[in-house]
Each structure stands twice: as structure tokens, then as C-alpha cells.
Amino acid sequence: MSNLLDRITIDPQICHGKPVIRGLRYPVETMLELMSAGMTIDEILADYEDLEREDLLAVLAFATRLSQVKRMDPVAV
């Protein structure tokens, strides 16, 4: 999984420091939104020809890492 995570970069000069795929200005957030809306990896790859399957797997691995917390306290709204 660490090799996949190397595909995710964070640079303050690119997309305001948001995590992106290989510095290509494709935010991780955008790819996650596409997948959660129901797009398949193959559909995304068809729309974004400079992406590779491993890039989208890296997006999922990155999201997995972000969700790995020991405990979450409820937030009052």
C-alpha cells in the first residue's frame, strides 16, 4: 500500500495544497466524489486519459488511511 500512497502528492503550489494524484492537479477529493457517485474505475480512466488504474487505487488507499482513527467523539451541532 505504501507504493500506492507515493502517487498522492501534497504541494502548496498545486490545488491550494490539497492531496492530488502525481501532481497532475486531479484532487483526491474529486476522484472520491466520482466513485461515490457511482462511476467505475474504467469510466473514470476513460474520461481522464492521463490517469492510471494504480492512481485510483492510490486514492482509495489514501482515503482508507484517513479513515483509520482509534476513536471518534460525537460532534454537537
N, CA, C and O atoms as a Maestro MAE file, in Angstrom:
{
 s_m_m2io_version
 :::
 2.0.0
}

f_m_ct {
 s_m_title
 :::
 protein
 m_atom[308] {
  # First column is atom index #
  i_m_mmod_type
  r_m_x_coord
  r_m_y_coord
  r_m_z_coord
  i_m_residue_number
  s_m_chain_name
  s_m_pdb_residue_name
  s_m_pdb_atom_name
  i_m_atomic_number
  :::
  1 25 0.828 -1.193 0.000 1 A "MET " " N  " 7
  2 3 0.000 0.000 0.000 1 A "MET " " CA " 6
  3 2 0.871 1.254 0.000 1 A "MET " " C  " 6
  4 15 0.468 2.274 -0.559 1 A "MET " " O  " 8
  5 25 2.056 1.203 0.614 2 A "SER " " N  " 7
  6 3 2.887 2.405 0.662 2 A "SER " " CA " 6
  7 2 3.320 2.845 -0.736 2 A "SER " " C  " 6
  8 15 3.454 4.044 -0.982 2 A "SER " " O  " 8
  9 25 3.545 1.893 -1.665 3 A "ASN " " N  " 7
  10 3 3.883 2.280 -3.034 3 A "ASN " " CA " 6
  11 2 2.745 3.047 -3.678 3 A "ASN " " C  " 6
  12 15 2.977 4.011 -4.409 3 A "ASN " " O  " 8
  13 25 1.516 2.625 -3.412 4 A "LEU " " N  " 7
  14 3 0.362 3.343 -3.950 4 A "LEU " " CA " 6
  15 2 0.301 4.760 -3.382 4 A "LEU " " C  " 6
  16 15 0.025 5.716 -4.106 4 A "LEU " " O  " 8
  17 25 0.559 4.883 -2.092 5 A "LEU " " N  " 7
  18 3 0.456 6.193 -1.454 5 A "LEU " " CA " 6
  19 2 1.497 7.173 -1.984 5 A "LEU " " C  " 6
  20 15 1.317 8.384 -1.856 5 A "LEU " " O  " 8
  21 25 2.572 6.678 -2.571 6 A "ASP " " N  " 7
  22 3 3.570 7.560 -3.184 6 A "ASP " " CA " 6
  23 2 2.983 8.320 -4.376 6 A "ASP " " C  " 6
  24 15 3.537 9.338 -4.791 6 A "ASP " " O  " 8
  25 25 1.881 7.841 -4.924 7 A "ARG " " N  " 7
  26 3 1.239 8.505 -6.057 7 A "ARG " " CA " 6
  27 2 0.432 9.733 -5.632 7 A "ARG " " C  " 6
  28 15 0.052 10.546 -6.475 7 A "ARG " " O  " 8
  29 25 0.174 9.869 -4.350 8 A "ILE " " N  " 7
  30 3 -0.580 11.013 -3.837 8 A "ILE " " CA " 6
  31 2 0.422 12.059 -3.352 8 A "ILE " " C  " 6
  32 15 1.264 11.778 -2.498 8 A "ILE " " O  " 8
  33 25 0.320 13.261 -3.904 9 A "THR " " N  " 7
  34 3 1.247 14.317 -3.529 9 A "THR " " CA " 6
  35 2 0.504 15.504 -2.943 9 A "THR " " C  " 6
  36 15 -0.662 15.754 -3.249 9 A "THR " " O  " 8
  37 25 1.214 16.223 -2.093 10 A "ILE " " N  " 7
  38 3 0.659 17.433 -1.485 10 A "ILE " " CA " 6
  39 2 1.701 18.528 -1.665 10 A "ILE " " C  " 6
  40 15 2.825 18.424 -1.173 10 A "ILE " " O  " 8
  41 25 1.311 19.572 -2.376 11 A "ASP " " N  " 7
  42 3 2.207 20.691 -2.669 11 A "ASP " " CA " 6
  43 2 1.394 21.970 -2.545 11 A "ASP " " C  " 6
  44 15 0.377 22.126 -3.222 11 A "ASP " " O  " 8
  45 25 1.830 22.884 -1.690 12 A "PRO " " N  " 7
  46 3 1.064 24.127 -1.516 12 A "PRO " " CA " 6
  47 2 0.855 24.905 -2.814 12 A "PRO " " C  " 6
  48 15 -0.062 25.723 -2.899 12 A "PRO " " O  " 8
  49 25 1.689 24.665 -3.825 13 A "GLN " " N  " 7
  50 3 1.585 25.375 -5.094 13 A "GLN " " CA " 6
  51 2 0.601 24.708 -6.065 13 A "GLN " " C  " 6
  52 15 0.303 25.262 -7.124 13 A "GLN " " O  " 8
  53 25 0.106 23.536 -5.709 14 A "ILE " " N  " 7
  54 3 -0.811 22.799 -6.592 14 A "ILE " " CA " 6
  55 2 -2.131 22.597 -5.868 14 A "ILE " " C  " 6
  56 15 -2.174 22.001 -4.792 14 A "ILE " " O  " 8
  57 25 -3.201 23.093 -6.461 15 A "CYS " " N  " 7
  58 3 -4.567 22.938 -5.916 15 A "CYS " " CA " 6
  59 2 -4.651 23.356 -4.443 15 A "CYS " " C  " 6
  60 15 -5.323 22.708 -3.641 15 A "CYS " " O  " 8
  61 25 -3.962 24.442 -4.104 16 A "HIS " " N  " 7
  62 3 -4.018 25.009 -2.743 16 A "HIS " " CA " 6
  63 2 -3.579 24.018 -1.676 16 A "HIS " " C  " 6
  64 15 -4.035 24.096 -0.535 16 A "HIS " " O  " 8
  65 25 -2.706 23.092 -2.030 17 A "GLY " " N  " 7
  66 3 -2.192 22.140 -1.054 17 A "GLY " " CA " 6
  67 2 -3.070 20.926 -0.818 17 A "GLY " " C  " 6
  68 15 -2.781 20.118 0.065 17 A "GLY " " O  " 8
  69 25 -4.138 20.784 -1.592 18 A "LYS " " N  " 7
  70 3 -4.973 19.591 -1.448 18 A "LYS " " CA " 6
  71 2 -4.219 18.380 -1.980 18 A "LYS " " C  " 6
  72 15 -3.404 18.520 -2.891 18 A "LYS " " O  " 8
  73 25 -4.471 17.197 -1.433 19 A "PRO " " N  " 7
  74 3 -3.845 15.992 -1.975 19 A "PRO " " CA " 6
  75 2 -4.310 15.756 -3.410 19 A "PRO " " C  " 6
  76 15 -5.505 15.789 -3.701 19 A "PRO " " O  " 8
  77 25 -3.342 15.517 -4.305 20 A "VAL " " N  " 7
  78 3 -3.635 15.278 -5.706 20 A "VAL " " CA " 6
  79 2 -2.906 14.029 -6.184 20 A "VAL " " C  " 6
  80 15 -2.027 13.502 -5.502 20 A "VAL " " O  " 8
  81 25 -3.286 13.576 -7.354 21 A "ILE " " N  " 7
  82 3 -2.660 12.398 -7.947 21 A "ILE " " CA " 6
  83 2 -1.430 12.832 -8.744 21 A "ILE " " C  " 6
  84 15 -1.547 13.576 -9.718 21 A "ILE " " O  " 8
  85 25 -0.271 12.373 -8.335 22 A "ARG " " N  " 7
  86 3 1.001 12.580 -9.032 22 A "ARG " " CA " 6
  87 2 1.246 14.017 -9.473 22 A "ARG " " C  " 6
  88 15 1.895 14.249 -10.492 22 A "ARG " " O  " 8
  89 25 0.738 14.972 -8.725 23 A "GLY " " N  " 7
  90 3 0.947 16.371 -9.087 23 A "GLY " " CA " 6
  91 2 0.203 16.803 -10.338 23 A "GLY " " C  " 6
  92 15 0.498 17.860 -10.896 23 A "GLY " " O  " 8
  93 25 -0.749 16.009 -10.784 24 A "LEU " " N  " 7
  94 3 -1.463 16.287 -12.031 24 A "LEU " " CA " 6
  95 2 -2.659 17.219 -11.876 24 A "LEU " " C  " 6
  96 15 -3.402 17.438 -12.832 24 A "LEU " " O  " 8
  97 25 -2.847 17.758 -10.700 25 A "ARG " " N  " 7
  98 3 -3.976 18.652 -10.433 25 A "ARG " " CA " 6
  99 2 -5.335 17.949 -10.471 25 A "ARG " " C  " 6
  100 15 -6.365 18.570 -10.730 25 A "ARG " " O  " 8
  101 25 -5.313 16.660 -10.210 26 A "TYR " " N  " 7
  102 3 -6.559 15.916 -10.014 26 A "TYR " " CA " 6
  103 2 -6.674 15.643 -8.520 26 A "TYR " " C  " 6
  104 15 -6.031 14.729 -8.005 26 A "TYR " " O  " 8
  105 25 -7.497 16.436 -7.814 27 A "PRO " " N  " 7
  106 3 -7.612 16.248 -6.372 27 A "PRO " " CA " 6
  107 2 -8.181 14.871 -6.016 27 A "PRO " " C  " 6
  108 15 -9.066 14.346 -6.691 27 A "PRO " " O  " 8
  109 25 -7.646 14.314 -4.943 28 A "VAL " " N  " 7
  110 3 -8.159 13.052 -4.407 28 A "VAL " " CA " 6
  111 2 -9.651 13.191 -4.144 28 A "VAL " " C  " 6
  112 15 -10.432 12.286 -4.439 28 A "VAL " " O  " 8
  113 25 -10.036 14.326 -3.591 29 A "GLU " " N  " 7
  114 3 -11.434 14.601 -3.263 29 A "GLU " " CA " 6
  115 2 -12.348 14.433 -4.481 29 A "GLU " " C  " 6
  116 15 -13.425 13.847 -4.373 29 A "GLU " " O  " 8
  117 25 -11.922 14.942 -5.625 30 A "THR " " N  " 7
  118 3 -12.727 14.859 -6.841 30 A "THR " " CA " 6
  119 2 -12.905 13.414 -7.286 30 A "THR " " C  " 6
  120 15 -14.005 13.006 -7.657 30 A "THR " " O  " 8
  121 25 -11.828 12.646 -7.248 31 A "MET " " N  " 7
  122 3 -11.910 11.247 -7.665 31 A "MET " " CA " 6
  123 2 -12.809 10.445 -6.724 31 A "MET " " C  " 6
  124 15 -13.557 9.572 -7.165 31 A "MET " " O  " 8
  125 25 -12.732 10.744 -5.430 32 A "LEU " " N  " 7
  126 3 -13.610 10.069 -4.466 32 A "LEU " " CA " 6
  127 2 -15.071 10.434 -4.722 32 A "LEU " " C  " 6
  128 15 -15.951 9.581 -4.610 32 A "LEU " " O  " 8
  129 25 -15.331 11.683 -5.062 33 A "GLU " " N  " 7
  130 3 -16.702 12.103 -5.373 33 A "GLU " " CA " 6
  131 2 -17.232 11.358 -6.591 33 A "GLU " " C  " 6
  132 15 -18.386 10.928 -6.607 33 A "GLU " " O  " 8
  133 25 -16.392 11.205 -7.611 34 A "LEU " " N  " 7
  134 3 -16.818 10.478 -8.814 34 A "LEU " " CA " 6
  135 2 -17.140 9.025 -8.477 34 A "LEU " " C  " 6
  136 15 -18.156 8.489 -8.919 34 A "LEU " " O  " 8
  137 25 -16.274 8.397 -7.697 35 A "MET " " N  " 7
  138 3 -16.512 6.986 -7.338 35 A "MET " " CA " 6
  139 2 -17.740 6.843 -6.448 35 A "MET " " C  " 6
  140 15 -18.516 5.900 -6.607 35 A "MET " " O  " 8
  141 25 -17.921 7.773 -5.514 36 A "SER " " N  " 7
  142 3 -19.088 7.656 -4.627 36 A "SER " " CA " 6
  143 2 -20.386 7.950 -5.367 36 A "SER " " C  " 6
  144 15 -21.460 7.547 -4.921 36 A "SER " " O  " 8
  145 25 -20.295 8.653 -6.503 37 A "ALA " " N  " 7
  146 3 -21.467 8.912 -7.331 37 A "ALA " " CA " 6
  147 2 -21.805 7.724 -8.226 37 A "ALA " " C  " 6
  148 15 -22.827 7.722 -8.913 37 A "ALA " " O  " 8
  149 25 -20.937 6.717 -8.212 38 A "GLY " " N  " 7
  150 3 -21.237 5.504 -8.963 38 A "GLY " " CA " 6
  151 2 -20.373 5.253 -10.181 38 A "GLY " " C  " 6
  152 15 -20.537 4.228 -10.844 38 A "GLY " " O  " 8
  153 25 -19.461 6.153 -10.496 39 A "MET " " N  " 7
  154 3 -18.583 5.910 -11.644 39 A "MET " " CA " 6
  155 2 -17.620 4.768 -11.320 39 A "MET " " C  " 6
  156 15 -17.113 4.663 -10.203 39 A "MET " " O  " 8
  157 25 -17.384 3.935 -12.294 40 A "THR " " N  " 7
  158 3 -16.432 2.846 -12.115 40 A "THR " " CA " 6
  159 2 -15.023 3.359 -12.425 40 A "THR " " C  " 6
  160 15 -14.845 4.419 -13.025 40 A "THR " " O  " 8
  161 25 -14.047 2.590 -12.006 41 A "ILE " " N  " 7
  162 3 -12.659 2.943 -12.311 41 A "ILE " " CA " 6
  163 2 -12.472 3.041 -13.818 41 A "ILE " " C  " 6
  164 15 -11.822 3.969 -14.300 41 A "ILE " " O  " 8
  165 25 -13.032 2.101 -14.565 42 A "ASP " " N  " 7
  166 3 -12.883 2.131 -16.024 42 A "ASP " " CA " 6
  167 2 -13.521 3.380 -16.636 42 A "ASP " " C  " 6
  168 15 -12.978 3.940 -17.589 42 A "ASP " " O  " 8
  169 25 -14.650 3.820 -16.114 43 A "GLU " " N  " 7
  170 3 -15.298 5.028 -16.624 43 A "GLU " " CA " 6
  171 2 -14.446 6.269 -16.336 43 A "GLU " " C  " 6
  172 15 -14.315 7.150 -17.186 43 A "GLU " " O  " 8
  173 25 -13.881 6.328 -15.156 44 A "ILE " " N  " 7
  174 3 -13.028 7.461 -14.806 44 A "ILE " " CA " 6
  175 2 -11.783 7.473 -15.688 44 A "ILE " " C  " 6
  176 15 -11.368 8.523 -16.179 44 A "ILE " " O  " 8
  177 25 -11.196 6.304 -15.882 45 A "LEU " " N  " 7
  178 3 -9.999 6.222 -16.729 45 A "LEU " " CA " 6
  179 2 -10.297 6.629 -18.166 45 A "LEU " " C  " 6
  180 15 -9.438 7.197 -18.841 45 A "LEU " " O  " 8
  181 25 -11.497 6.346 -18.636 46 A "ALA " " N  " 7
  182 3 -11.880 6.750 -19.991 46 A "ALA " " CA " 6
  183 2 -12.010 8.272 -20.091 46 A "ALA " " C  " 6
  184 15 -11.691 8.856 -21.127 46 A "ALA " " O  " 8
  185 25 -12.475 8.912 -19.022 47 A "ASP " " N  " 7
  186 3 -12.645 10.367 -19.016 47 A "ASP " " CA " 6
  187 2 -11.343 11.123 -18.749 47 A "ASP " " C  " 6
  188 15 -11.172 12.253 -19.206 47 A "ASP " " O  " 8
  189 25 -10.435 10.502 -18.015 48 A "TYR " " N  " 7
  190 3 -9.167 11.139 -17.633 48 A "TYR " " CA " 6
  191 2 -8.029 10.262 -18.144 48 A "TYR " " C  " 6
  192 15 -7.500 9.425 -17.413 48 A "TYR " " O  " 8
  193 25 -7.665 10.461 -19.394 49 A "GLU " " N  " 7
  194 3 -6.751 9.557 -20.081 49 A "GLU " " CA " 6
  195 2 -5.341 9.545 -19.516 49 A "GLU " " C  " 6
  196 15 -4.602 8.587 -19.742 49 A "GLU " " O  " 8
  197 25 -4.946 10.584 -18.785 50 A "ASP " " N  " 7
  198 3 -3.600 10.580 -18.222 50 A "ASP " " CA " 6
  199 2 -3.520 9.905 -16.858 50 A "ASP " " C  " 6
  200 15 -2.443 9.831 -16.267 50 A "ASP " " O  " 8
  201 25 -4.646 9.414 -16.355 51 A "LEU " " N  " 7
  202 3 -4.646 8.646 -15.107 51 A "LEU " " CA " 6
  203 2 -4.445 7.167 -15.393 51 A "LEU " " C  " 6
  204 15 -4.742 6.678 -16.483 51 A "LEU " " O  " 8
  205 25 -3.934 6.469 -14.386 52 A "GLU " " N  " 7
  206 3 -3.725 5.027 -14.458 52 A "GLU " " CA " 6
  207 2 -4.545 4.360 -13.369 52 A "GLU " " C  " 6
  208 15 -4.904 4.985 -12.371 52 A "GLU " " O  " 8
  209 25 -4.834 3.098 -13.573 53 A "ARG " " N  " 7
  210 3 -5.608 2.337 -12.587 53 A "ARG " " CA " 6
  211 2 -4.989 2.457 -11.190 53 A "ARG " " C  " 6
  212 15 -5.708 2.619 -10.204 53 A "ARG " " O  " 8
  213 25 -3.667 2.377 -11.106 54 A "GLU " " N  " 7
  214 3 -2.985 2.463 -9.816 54 A "GLU " " CA " 6
  215 2 -3.215 3.814 -9.146 54 A "GLU " " C  " 6
  216 15 -3.196 3.904 -7.919 54 A "GLU " " O  " 8
  217 25 -3.434 4.866 -9.937 55 A "ASP " " N  " 7
  218 3 -3.736 6.180 -9.361 55 A "ASP " " CA " 6
  219 2 -5.038 6.134 -8.573 55 A "ASP " " C  " 6
  220 15 -5.125 6.669 -7.467 55 A "ASP " " O  " 8
  221 25 -6.037 5.499 -9.143 56 A "LEU " " N  " 7
  222 3 -7.334 5.435 -8.463 56 A "LEU " " CA " 6
  223 2 -7.286 4.481 -7.272 56 A "LEU " " C  " 6
  224 15 -7.974 4.699 -6.275 56 A "LEU " " O  " 8
  225 25 -6.492 3.443 -7.368 57 A "LEU " " N  " 7
  226 3 -6.289 2.578 -6.201 57 A "LEU " " CA " 6
  227 2 -5.568 3.353 -5.100 57 A "LEU " " C  " 6
  228 15 -5.836 3.147 -3.916 57 A "LEU " " O  " 8
  229 25 -4.661 4.237 -5.484 58 A "ALA " " N  " 7
  230 3 -3.969 5.078 -4.509 58 A "ALA " " CA " 6
  231 2 -4.946 6.025 -3.816 58 A "ALA " " C  " 6
  232 15 -4.828 6.274 -2.616 58 A "ALA " " O  " 8
  233 25 -5.905 6.550 -4.569 59 A "VAL " " N  " 7
  234 3 -6.939 7.413 -3.986 59 A "VAL " " CA " 6
  235 2 -7.704 6.649 -2.907 59 A "VAL " " C  " 6
  236 15 -7.953 7.177 -1.823 59 A "VAL " " O  " 8
  237 25 -8.071 5.420 -3.203 60 A "LEU " " N  " 7
  238 3 -8.793 4.609 -2.218 60 A "LEU " " CA " 6
  239 2 -7.911 4.277 -1.019 60 A "LEU " " C  " 6
  240 15 -8.386 4.279 0.116 60 A "LEU " " O  " 8
  241 25 -6.647 3.996 -1.257 61 A "ALA " " N  " 7
  242 3 -5.726 3.702 -0.161 61 A "ALA " " CA " 6
  243 2 -5.545 4.933 0.725 61 A "ALA " " C  " 6
  244 15 -5.483 4.818 1.949 61 A "ALA " " O  " 8
  245 25 -5.460 6.106 0.105 62 A "PHE " " N  " 7
  246 3 -5.326 7.354 0.851 62 A "PHE " " CA " 6
  247 2 -6.562 7.591 1.720 62 A "PHE " " C  " 6
  248 15 -6.439 7.955 2.889 62 A "PHE " " O  " 8
  249 25 -7.732 7.388 1.159 63 A "ALA " " N  " 7
  250 3 -8.978 7.556 1.916 63 A "ALA " " CA " 6
  251 2 -9.055 6.555 3.066 63 A "ALA " " C  " 6
  252 15 -9.538 6.881 4.151 63 A "ALA " " O  " 8
  253 25 -8.584 5.356 2.825 64 A "THR " " N  " 7
  254 3 -8.563 4.345 3.882 64 A "THR " " CA " 6
  255 2 -7.693 4.810 5.033 64 A "THR " " C  " 6
  256 15 -8.079 4.699 6.197 64 A "THR " " O  " 8
  257 25 -6.513 5.331 4.709 65 A "ARG " " N  " 7
  258 3 -5.606 5.831 5.753 65 A "ARG " " CA " 6
  259 2 -6.249 6.954 6.553 65 A "ARG " " C  " 6
  260 15 -6.119 7.004 7.776 65 A "ARG " " O  " 8
  261 25 -6.942 7.854 5.863 66 A "LEU " " N  " 7
  262 3 -7.583 8.968 6.559 66 A "LEU " " CA " 6
  263 2 -8.687 8.502 7.502 66 A "LEU " " C  " 6
  264 15 -8.950 9.137 8.524 66 A "LEU " " O  " 8
  265 25 -9.319 7.407 7.158 67 A "SER " " N  " 7
  266 3 -10.442 6.931 7.980 67 A "SER " " CA " 6
  267 2 -9.990 6.062 9.145 67 A "SER " " C  " 6
  268 15 -10.812 5.690 9.982 67 A "SER " " O  " 8
  269 25 -8.721 5.734 9.220 68 A "GLN " " N  " 7
  270 3 -8.226 4.874 10.295 68 A "GLN " " CA " 6
  271 2 -7.944 5.711 11.537 68 A "GLN " " C  " 6
  272 15 -6.857 6.263 11.712 68 A "GLN " " O  " 8
  273 25 -8.949 5.785 12.381 69 A "VAL " " N  " 7
  274 3 -8.819 6.513 13.643 69 A "VAL " " CA " 6
  275 2 -9.137 5.558 14.780 69 A "VAL " " C  " 6
  276 15 -9.866 4.582 14.603 69 A "VAL " " O  " 8
  277 25 -8.589 5.846 15.931 70 A "LYS " " N  " 7
  278 3 -8.830 4.976 17.081 70 A "LYS " " CA " 6
  279 2 -10.193 5.246 17.706 70 A "LYS " " C  " 6
  280 15 -10.861 4.338 18.202 70 A "LYS " " O  " 8
  281 25 -10.589 6.518 17.670 71 A "ARG " " N  " 7
  282 3 -11.843 6.853 18.316 71 A "ARG " " CA " 6
  283 2 -12.359 8.161 17.751 71 A "ARG " " C  " 6
  284 15 -11.594 9.074 17.440 71 A "ARG " " O  " 8
  285 25 -13.671 8.227 17.628 72 A "MET " " N  " 7
  286 3 -14.313 9.470 17.211 72 A "MET " " CA " 6
  287 2 -15.352 9.858 18.234 72 A "MET " " C  " 6
  288 15 -16.186 9.043 18.630 72 A "MET " " O  " 8
  289 25 -15.302 11.093 18.657 73 A "ASP " " N  " 7
  290 3 -16.294 11.600 19.595 73 A "ASP " " CA " 6
  291 2 -17.406 12.277 18.809 73 A "ASP " " C  " 6
  292 15 -17.138 12.930 17.801 73 A "ASP " " O  " 8
  293 25 -18.654 12.130 19.255 74 A "PRO " " N  " 7
  294 3 -19.753 12.795 18.560 74 A "PRO " " CA " 6
  295 2 -19.567 14.317 18.616 74 A "PRO " " C  " 6
  296 15 -19.083 14.871 19.603 74 A "PRO " " O  " 8
  297 25 -19.963 14.957 17.539 75 A "VAL " " N  " 7
  298 3 -19.860 16.411 17.459 75 A "VAL " " CA " 6
  299 2 -21.264 16.983 17.617 75 A "VAL " " C  " 6
  300 15 -22.188 16.592 16.903 75 A "VAL " " O  " 8
  301 25 -21.413 17.898 18.547 76 A "ALA " " N  " 7
  302 3 -22.717 18.550 18.752 76 A "ALA " " CA " 6
  303 2 -22.873 19.653 17.711 76 A "ALA " " C  " 6
  304 15 -21.954 20.435 17.468 76 A "ALA " " O  " 8
  305 25 -24.045 19.698 17.109 77 A "VAL " " N  " 7
  306 3 -24.331 20.757 16.136 77 A "VAL " " CA " 6
  307 2 -25.424 21.665 16.614 77 A "VAL " " C  " 6
  308 15 -25.789 22.611 15.916 77 A "VAL " " O  " 8
  :::
 }
 m_bond[307] {
  # First column is bond index #
  i_m_from
  i_m_to
  i_m_order
  :::
  1 1 2 1
  2 2 3 1
  3 3 4 2
  4 3 5 1
  5 5 6 1
  6 6 7 1
  7 7 8 2
  8 7 9 1
  9 9 10 1
  10 10 11 1
  11 11 12 2
  12 11 13 1
  13 13 14 1
  14 14 15 1
  15 15 16 2
  16 15 17 1
  17 17 18 1
  18 18 19 1
  19 19 20 2
  20 19 21 1
  21 21 22 1
  22 22 23 1
  23 23 24 2
  24 23 25 1
  25 25 26 1
  26 26 27 1
  27 27 28 2
  28 27 29 1
  29 29 30 1
  30 30 31 1
  31 31 32 2
  32 31 33 1
  33 33 34 1
  34 34 35 1
  35 35 36 2
  36 35 37 1
  37 37 38 1
  38 38 39 1
  39 39 40 2
  40 39 41 1
  41 41 42 1
  42 42 43 1
  43 43 44 2
  44 43 45 1
  45 45 46 1
  46 46 47 1
  47 47 48 2
  48 47 49 1
  49 49 50 1
  50 50 51 1
  51 51 52 2
  52 51 53 1
  53 53 54 1
  54 54 55 1
  55 55 56 2
  56 55 57 1
  57 57 58 1
  58 58 59 1
  59 59 60 2
  60 59 61 1
  61 61 62 1
  62 62 63 1
  63 63 64 2
  64 63 65 1
  65 65 66 1
  66 66 67 1
  67 67 68 2
  68 67 69 1
  69 69 70 1
  70 70 71 1
  71 71 72 2
  72 71 73 1
  73 73 74 1
  74 74 75 1
  75 75 76 2
  76 75 77 1
  77 77 78 1
  78 78 79 1
  79 79 80 2
  80 79 81 1
  81 81 82 1
  82 82 83 1
  83 83 84 2
  84 83 85 1
  85 85 86 1
  86 86 87 1
  87 87 88 2
  88 87 89 1
  89 89 90 1
  90 90 91 1
  91 91 92 2
  92 91 93 1
  93 93 94 1
  94 94 95 1
  95 95 96 2
  96 95 97 1
  97 97 98 1
  98 98 99 1
  99 99 100 2
  100 99 101 1
  101 101 102 1
  102 102 103 1
  103 103 104 2
  104 103 105 1
  105 105 106 1
  106 106 107 1
  107 107 108 2
  108 107 109 1
  109 109 110 1
  110 110 111 1
  111 111 112 2
  112 111 113 1
  113 113 114 1
  114 114 115 1
  115 115 116 2
  116 115 117 1
  117 117 118 1
  118 118 119 1
  119 119 120 2
  120 119 121 1
  121 121 122 1
  122 122 123 1
  123 123 124 2
  124 123 125 1
  125 125 126 1
  126 126 127 1
  127 127 128 2
  128 127 129 1
  129 129 130 1
  130 130 131 1
  131 131 132 2
  132 131 133 1
  133 133 134 1
  134 134 135 1
  135 135 136 2
  136 135 137 1
  137 137 138 1
  138 138 139 1
  139 139 140 2
  140 139 141 1
  141 141 142 1
  142 142 143 1
  143 143 144 2
  144 143 145 1
  145 145 146 1
  146 146 147 1
  147 147 148 2
  148 147 149 1
  149 149 150 1
  150 150 151 1
  151 151 152 2
  152 151 153 1
  153 153 154 1
  154 154 155 1
  155 155 156 2
  156 155 157 1
  157 157 158 1
  158 158 159 1
  159 159 160 2
  160 159 161 1
  161 161 162 1
  162 162 163 1
  163 163 164 2
  164 163 165 1
  165 165 166 1
  166 166 167 1
  167 167 168 2
  168 167 169 1
  169 169 170 1
  170 170 171 1
  171 171 172 2
  172 171 173 1
  173 173 174 1
  174 174 175 1
  175 175 176 2
  176 175 177 1
  177 177 178 1
  178 178 179 1
  179 179 180 2
  180 179 181 1
  181 181 182 1
  182 182 183 1
  183 183 184 2
  184 183 185 1
  185 185 186 1
  186 186 187 1
  187 187 188 2
  188 187 189 1
  189 189 190 1
  190 190 191 1
  191 191 192 2
  192 191 193 1
  193 193 194 1
  194 194 195 1
  195 195 196 2
  196 195 197 1
  197 197 198 1
  198 198 199 1
  199 199 200 2
  200 199 201 1
  201 201 202 1
  202 202 203 1
  203 203 204 2
  204 203 205 1
  205 205 206 1
  206 206 207 1
  207 207 208 2
  208 207 209 1
  209 209 210 1
  210 210 211 1
  211 211 212 2
  212 211 213 1
  213 213 214 1
  214 214 215 1
  215 215 216 2
  216 215 217 1
  217 217 218 1
  218 218 219 1
  219 219 220 2
  220 219 221 1
  221 221 222 1
  222 222 223 1
  223 223 224 2
  224 223 225 1
  225 225 226 1
  226 226 227 1
  227 227 228 2
  228 227 229 1
  229 229 230 1
  230 230 231 1
  231 231 232 2
  232 231 233 1
  233 233 234 1
  234 234 235 1
  235 235 236 2
  236 235 237 1
  237 237 238 1
  238 238 239 1
  239 239 240 2
  240 239 241 1
  241 241 242 1
  242 242 243 1
  243 243 244 2
  244 243 245 1
  245 245 246 1
  246 246 247 1
  247 247 248 2
  248 247 249 1
  249 249 250 1
  250 250 251 1
  251 251 252 2
  252 251 253 1
  253 253 254 1
  254 254 255 1
  255 255 256 2
  256 255 257 1
  257 257 258 1
  258 258 259 1
  259 259 260 2
  260 259 261 1
  261 261 262 1
  262 262 263 1
  263 263 264 2
  264 263 265 1
  265 265 266 1
  266 266 267 1
  267 267 268 2
  268 267 269 1
  269 269 270 1
  270 270 271 1
  271 271 272 2
  272 271 273 1
  273 273 274 1
  274 274 275 1
  275 275 276 2
  276 275 277 1
  277 277 278 1
  278 278 279 1
  279 279 280 2
  280 279 281 1
  281 281 282 1
  282 282 283 1
  283 283 284 2
  284 283 285 1
  285 285 286 1
  286 286 287 1
  287 287 288 2
  288 287 289 1
  289 289 290 1
  290 290 291 1
  291 291 292 2
  292 291 293 1
  293 293 294 1
  294 294 295 1
  295 295 296 2
  296 295 297 1
  297 297 298 1
  298 298 299 1
  299 299 300 2
  300 299 301 1
  301 301 302 1
  302 302 303 1
  303 303 304 2
  304 303 305 1
  305 305 306 1
  306 306 307 1
  307 307 308 2
  :::
 }
}
